[in-house]
Amino acid sequence: MVDRLFGTDGVRGLANSWPMTAEMALKLGAAAGRHFRRDGSNGHRVVIGKDTRLSGYMLENALTAGLTSTGMNVLLLGPVPTPAVGRLTHSMRADLGIMISASHNPYHDNGIKFFGPDGFKLSDEDEAEIESLVHHGVDPVQNQNIGRAKRIDEGRMRYTEYLKTTFPENKRLNGIKVVIDCANGAAYRTAPETLWELGAEIVPVGVAPDGTNINKGCGSTDTALAARTVVETGADLGICLDGDADRIMIIDEKGQVADGDQVMGLFASHWASEGRLKGGKLVATVMSNLGLERFMSAQGLELLRTRVGDRHVVEAMRAGGYNLGGEQSGHIVMTDFATTGDGLLAGIQFLACMIETGKPASELCRVFDTVPQLLKNVRYSAGQTPLEADSVKAVISDAETKLNGQGRLLIRKSGTEPLIRVMAECEDDALLAEVVDGIVAEVETAASSG
């Protein structure tokens, strides 16, 4: 049996280890090039962006070699946010877009995400075809048909100019102080520049990438530094992005953090009041808090849930014609403006709500009361299947019985790391801890004995 390459969001793993090797990147580039260069002409192009990880240089060069070997012309954007790649793939009439990033993971991981010519992430069918071509091999083109590669220095500026058009016309952020935490990642120049050009006073954090400090002690997965900076500088809010800037966490003027659920709840309510929320529905994943679902229902709106992964959210949005969705982790998808989750865009729309309502961030960040939620992760080794153990199945069944009518339980494998995620929601804190800790202990035992 051949190991799967594609996970929840492209191909991801430890840099310089399978599948994140230069050799595999070359094969993926060649396979993707062959798949999207269908007519054999030399006019096909692909745009490649990356975040600030040290291994990005290696993977960028290997992908370029594979792509040009199949006749694709490569346009190198350098460090740009993931959503910029989605947008520029479409606006530059490219046949394919590639982002080199492991998102919120530490620097020693990396990943490769693909976008189709419409700027949206690839379908399961496209990924399966590329994976098949990797395993079966791709013949290179004749030497006169080898593709070219060139750097596109203005890609970041094109994206910045577009983002500014999504802010209300004739409005400015004058008098608004914003702490912007770029996680030492892909948006370390884009985000401060964009907000400054809209008129905000900027306090930058996480804008000194060195190849190894991406997401380290900063960003959307570690908001303590930004929260402290907001309070110390008297800022009106903080915007925390992750390494590739497709996620956001908002920090209010008191230093309190609002996750993706609160941001989606605000946007859904605000858009619905203006008649902008298509279908009266918000698309989120099974991880979103039960409080968000209750909030939507109380307003006569509906929350639709999908599997975890912003790609699944987008697929459901496109199928139903909805224009707002996302994840609790901070992916906010607004298809009126973008093809994928965009943290900086979400931050700009949050600022627009502040300007339009005149309310402080602390009021806008708390649109519903959350149901207590506990999430714990258990790491396991390759080849192990701890969820298949009878003892684990038994403790899960017992937990479901205890929670019946009082909350909900969700257990799943991570699509990006070797982790079992155990999550439960319940108004009873003691019961919540009991069921989660009991399952975690049994999964750990199964993993250690496997």
C-alpha positions in Angstrom: 0.0 0.0 0.0 1.4 3.4 -1.0 1.4 6.1 1.7 -1.0 9.0 1.1 0.7 12.3 0.3 -2.2 14.8 0.6 -3.7 15.5 4.0 -6.3 18.0 5.2 -4.4 20.9 3.6 -2.0 19.8 0.9 1.2 17.9 1.6 2.9 18.5 5.0 5.6 17.1 7.2 9.0 17.5 8.8 11.4 19.4 6.4 14.0 17.2 4.8 12.1 14.1 5.8 9.5 12.2 3.7 7.4 13.7 2.2 8.9 17.1 2.7 12.1 16.4 0.8 13.6 18.1 -2.2 13.2 14.9 -4.2 9.5 14.7 -3.4 9.0 18.5 -4.1 10.5 18.0 -7.5 8.2 15.0 -8.2 5.2 17.0 -7.0 6.1 19.9 -9.2 6.5 17.7 -12.2 3.2 15.9 -11.5 1.3 19.1 -11.0 2.9 20.6 -14.1 1.9 17.6 -16.2 -1.7 17.6 -14.8 -2.3 21.3 -15.5 -0.4 21.6 -18.8 -3.0 19.7 -20.6 -2.7 21.0 -24.1 1.1 20.8 -24.4 1.6 24.4 -25.3 4.3 26.6 -23.8 2.0 29.4 -22.5 1.2 27.8 -19.2 2.3 29.4 -15.9 2.3 28.8 -12.2 2.8 31.2 -9.3 4.7 30.1 -6.2 4.6 31.9 -2.9 6.2 30.9 0.4 6.4 31.8 4.1 9.6 32.5 5.9 10.8 29.0 6.9 14.4 28.1 6.2 13.4 25.1 4.2 11.3 27.2 1.9 14.4 28.0 -0.3 15.0 24.2 -0.8 11.4 23.4 -1.7 10.9 26.5 -3.9 13.9 25.5 -6.0 12.9 21.8 -6.2 9.3 22.7 -7.2 10.6 25.1 -9.8 12.8 22.4 -11.3 9.9 19.9 -11.5 7.5 22.4 -13.0 9.9 23.7 -15.6 10.8 20.2 -16.6 7.2 19.7 -17.8 7.1 23.0 -19.6 5.5 25.2 -17.0 6.6 28.8 -16.7 7.2 29.7 -13.0 6.5 33.1 -11.4 8.1 33.3 -8.0 6.4 35.7 -5.6 8.7 35.3 -2.6 7.2 35.6 1.0 3.5 36.4 0.6 0.4 35.2 2.6 -1.4 32.1 1.4 -4.5 34.0 0.3 -2.3 36.2 -1.9 -1.3 33.1 -3.8 -5.0 32.2 -4.3 -5.8 35.7 -5.5 -2.8 36.2 -7.8 -3.2 32.7 -9.4 -6.5 33.9 -10.7 -5.7 37.6 -11.4 -2.4 36.7 -13.2 -4.3 34.1 -15.3 -2.1 31.3 -14.0 -3.0 27.6 -14.5 -1.8 26.7 -11.0 -0.8 28.3 -7.7 1.5 26.8 -5.0 2.1 28.0 -1.5 5.0 26.6 0.5 4.0 26.7 4.1 3.1 24.6 7.1 0.8 27.4 8.4 0.8 27.5 12.2 3.3 24.7 12.7 6.9 25.2 14.0 9.7 26.1 11.5 11.0 22.6 11.2 7.8 21.6 9.4 6.8 22.7 6.0 4.0 22.0 3.5 2.9 22.5 -0.1 -0.6 23.7 -0.9 -2.1 23.9 -4.4 -4.6 26.3 -6.0 -6.4 25.8 -9.2 -6.7 28.5 -12.0 -9.9 29.8 -10.3 -7.9 30.6 -7.1 -9.6 27.9 -5.0 -7.8 25.0 -3.4 -7.8 21.8 -5.5 -10.5 19.2 -5.4 -10.0 15.7 -4.1 -10.0 14.5 -7.7 -7.2 16.9 -8.7 -5.1 15.9 -5.7 -5.7 12.2 -6.4 -4.5 12.7 -10.0 -1.4 14.5 -9.0 -0.6 11.9 -6.4 -1.0 9.2 -9.0 1.4 11.0 -11.3 3.9 11.2 -8.5 3.8 7.5 -7.9 3.8 6.5 -11.6 6.3 9.0 -12.9 6.2 11.9 -15.4 8.1 12.1 -18.6 9.9 15.5 -19.1 9.2 17.7 -22.1 11.7 18.0 -25.0 14.5 20.3 -24.2 13.2 23.1 -26.4 10.0 23.2 -24.4 11.5 23.5 -20.9 9.8 26.3 -18.9 11.3 29.5 -17.6 11.3 31.0 -14.1 11.3 34.6 -13.0 10.7 36.6 -9.8 7.7 38.8 -9.5 8.6 41.5 -7.1 5.3 43.4 -7.2 3.1 40.5 -6.2 2.9 41.6 -2.5 2.0 45.2 -3.6 -0.8 43.9 -5.9 -2.3 42.0 -3.0 -2.0 45.0 -0.6 -3.8 47.2 -3.2 -6.6 44.7 -3.5 -7.1 44.4 0.3 -7.5 48.2 0.6 -10.4 48.1 -1.8 -12.4 45.8 0.6 -12.4 48.6 3.3 -15.4 51.0 3.1 -14.9 53.7 0.6 -14.0 57.1 1.9 -13.3 55.7 5.4 -9.9 55.7 7.2 -8.5 54.2 10.3 -7.2 57.5 11.6 -7.0 57.5 15.4 -7.0 53.7 15.6 -4.0 52.0 17.1 -3.5 48.4 16.1 -1.0 45.9 17.4 -0.3 43.6 14.4 1.4 40.3 15.2 2.7 38.7 12.0 4.1 35.5 13.6 7.5 36.2 12.0 5.8 34.8 8.9 4.6 35.5 5.4 2.7 38.7 6.2 5.6 40.4 8.1 5.7 43.2 5.5 2.2 43.0 3.9 0.1 43.4 7.1 1.8 46.4 8.6 2.0 48.2 5.3 -1.7 47.6 4.4 -3.0 48.8 7.8 -0.7 51.8 7.8 -1.9 52.8 4.3 -5.5 52.6 5.6 -4.5 55.2 8.2 -4.0 53.1 11.4 -1.2 53.7 13.9 0.8 50.4 13.8 2.6 48.6 16.6 4.3 45.7 14.8 5.1 42.4 16.6 6.6 39.3 15.0 8.1 41.1 12.0 11.7 39.9 12.2 11.8 36.5 10.6 15.1 34.6 10.6 14.0 31.3 9.1 13.5 29.5 12.4 11.3 31.8 14.5 8.1 31.6 12.6 5.1 31.1 15.0 7.6 31.0 18.0 6.2 32.8 21.0 3.9 34.9 18.8 1.1 34.8 16.2 -2.4 33.4 16.4 -1.3 30.2 18.3 0.5 32.1 21.0 -1.2 35.4 21.6 0.3 36.3 25.0 2.9 38.7 23.6 0.4 40.6 21.5 -2.2 40.7 24.3 0.4 42.2 26.6 1.5 44.7 23.9 -2.1 45.8 23.4 -2.5 46.7 27.0 0.9 48.2 27.5 0.6 50.5 24.4 -3.1 51.4 24.9 -4.0 50.0 21.5 -7.6 49.7 20.4 -7.1 46.1 19.3 -4.6 43.4 18.3 -4.6 41.3 15.2 -2.7 38.1 15.4 -2.0 36.1 12.2 -0.4 32.7 11.8 2.7 31.8 9.8 1.0 32.0 6.4 -1.6 34.6 7.4 -4.7 32.7 6.6 -5.8 32.6 10.3 -6.6 35.3 12.7 -7.2 35.9 16.4 -8.5 39.3 17.6 -7.4 40.9 20.9 -9.6 43.6 22.3 -8.4 46.7 24.1 -8.5 44.9 27.4 -6.2 42.1 26.2 -8.9 39.5 25.9 -8.7 37.1 22.9 -11.6 36.3 20.5 -11.3 33.2 18.3 -12.7 32.5 14.9 -16.1 31.6 16.2 -16.6 35.0 17.8 -15.4 36.8 14.6 -17.7 34.7 12.4 -20.6 35.3 14.8 -20.0 39.1 14.5 -19.7 39.1 10.8 -22.8 36.8 10.3 -24.9 39.1 12.5 -23.6 42.3 11.0 -24.0 41.0 7.4 -27.5 39.6 8.1 -28.6 43.1 9.4 -27.4 44.6 6.1 -28.9 41.9 3.9 -25.5 40.6 2.9 -25.5 37.1 4.4 -26.4 34.8 1.6 -29.0 32.2 2.4 -29.0 33.3 6.1 -26.4 30.7 6.7 -22.8 30.5 8.2 -20.7 27.5 7.3 -18.3 26.2 10.0 -16.8 22.9 11.1 -17.7 20.4 13.7 -15.1 22.1 16.0 -17.1 25.4 16.3 -18.6 26.1 19.7 -22.2 25.1 20.5 -22.6 28.7 21.7 -22.2 29.9 18.1 -24.9 27.6 16.9 -27.3 28.8 19.6 -26.4 32.4 18.8 -27.2 31.9 15.1 -30.5 30.1 15.8 -31.6 32.9 18.2 -31.2 35.4 15.3 -33.2 33.3 12.8 -30.0 32.2 11.1 -28.4 28.8 10.6 -25.0 27.2 11.2 -24.0 24.5 8.8 -21.2 22.2 9.9 -18.6 20.4 7.8 -15.5 18.3 8.4 -12.5 20.0 9.8 -10.4 21.9 7.2 -11.1 25.2 5.5 -11.2 23.5 2.2 -14.3 21.5 3.3 -15.8 24.8 4.5 -15.2 26.4 1.1 -16.6 23.4 -0.8 -19.9 23.6 1.2 -20.0 27.4 0.7 -19.6 27.1 -3.0 -22.1 24.2 -3.3 -24.8 26.2 -1.4 -24.0 29.6 -2.7 -23.1 31.0 0.8 -20.5 33.8 1.3 -19.4 33.4 4.9 -17.7 30.5 6.7 -14.6 29.5 8.6 -13.1 27.7 11.5 -12.8 28.3 15.3 -9.0 28.2 14.7 -9.2 31.5 12.9 -9.7 30.7 9.2 -12.4 33.2 8.1 -13.6 32.7 4.5 -15.5 35.5 2.8 -16.0 34.5 -0.8 -17.3 38.0 -1.7 -13.6 39.0 -1.4 -11.4 35.9 -1.4 -11.1 32.3 -2.4 -9.7 31.0 0.9 -9.2 31.9 4.5 -7.6 35.3 4.9 -6.5 36.6 8.3 -5.5 40.1 7.3 -8.8 40.5 5.3 -10.8 39.4 8.3 -8.9 41.9 10.4 -9.7 44.7 8.0 -13.4 43.7 8.0 -13.4 43.7 11.8 -11.9 47.2 11.8 -14.6 48.2 9.3 -17.2 47.0 11.9 -15.5 49.1 14.5 -15.6 52.2 12.3 -19.2 51.7 11.2 -20.7 50.9 14.6 -18.4 53.1 16.7 -18.1 50.3 19.3 -14.9 49.2 20.9 -13.3 45.9 20.1 -14.4 44.5 23.5 -18.1 44.8 22.6 -17.6 43.3 19.1 -15.5 40.4 20.3 -18.1 38.9 22.6 -21.3 38.4 20.5 -22.2 35.1 22.3 -21.5 33.1 25.4 -19.4 30.1 24.8 -20.3 26.6 26.1 -17.3 25.3 28.1 -15.1 23.4 25.7 -12.1 21.2 26.4 -9.6 20.0 23.8 -6.6 17.8 24.4 -4.2 16.2 22.0 -2.5 12.8 22.2 0.5 12.2 20.0 1.0 8.7 18.5 3.7 7.1 16.3 3.4 6.3 12.6 1.6 3.1 12.0 -0.3 3.1 15.3 -4.1 3.0 15.4 -5.0 3.7 19.0 -8.6 4.6 18.2 -9.1 1.0 17.1 -8.4 -0.4 20.5 -11.4 -2.0 22.2 -10.5 -0.2 25.5 -10.6 3.1 23.7 -13.9 2.4 22.0 -15.4 1.4 25.3 -14.4 4.6 27.2 -15.7 6.7 24.2 -19.0 4.9 24.3 -19.2 5.5 28.1 -18.4 9.2 27.6 -21.1 9.6 25.0 -23.7 8.1 27.4 -22.7 10.5 30.1 -22.9 13.5 27.8 -26.2 12.5 26.2 -28.4 15.6 26.3 -25.8 17.7 28.2 -23.1 18.3 25.5 -21.3 16.8 22.6 -18.1 14.8 22.0 -15.8 14.9 19.0 -12.7 12.7 18.5 -10.7 12.8 15.3 -7.2 12.3 13.9 -5.4 15.6 12.9 -5.0 15.9 9.2 -1.7 17.7 9.5 0.1 16.1 12.5 0.2 12.6 14.2 -2.3 13.6 16.8 -5.6 12.3 18.2 -7.7 15.3 19.1 -10.2 14.8 21.9 -12.8 17.6 22.3 -16.0 17.8 24.4 -18.5 20.6 25.2 -20.6 20.6 28.4 -22.1 23.1 30.8 -20.9 20.9 33.7 -17.1 21.6 34.1 -16.5 18.5 36.3 -18.2 16.2 33.8 -16.4 17.9 30.9 -13.0 17.2 32.5 -14.0 13.7 33.5 -14.9 12.5 30.0 -12.0 14.2 28.2 -9.3 13.1 30.7 -10.7 9.6 30.7 -10.5 9.3 26.9 -7.1 10.9 26.7 -5.7 8.5 29.4 -7.0 5.4 27.5 -5.7 6.7 24.1 -2.3 7.3 25.7 -2.2 3.8 27.1 -3.2 2.3 23.7 -0.6 4.4 21.9 2.2 3.5 24.4 1.4 -0.2 24.2 1.1 -0.2 20.4 
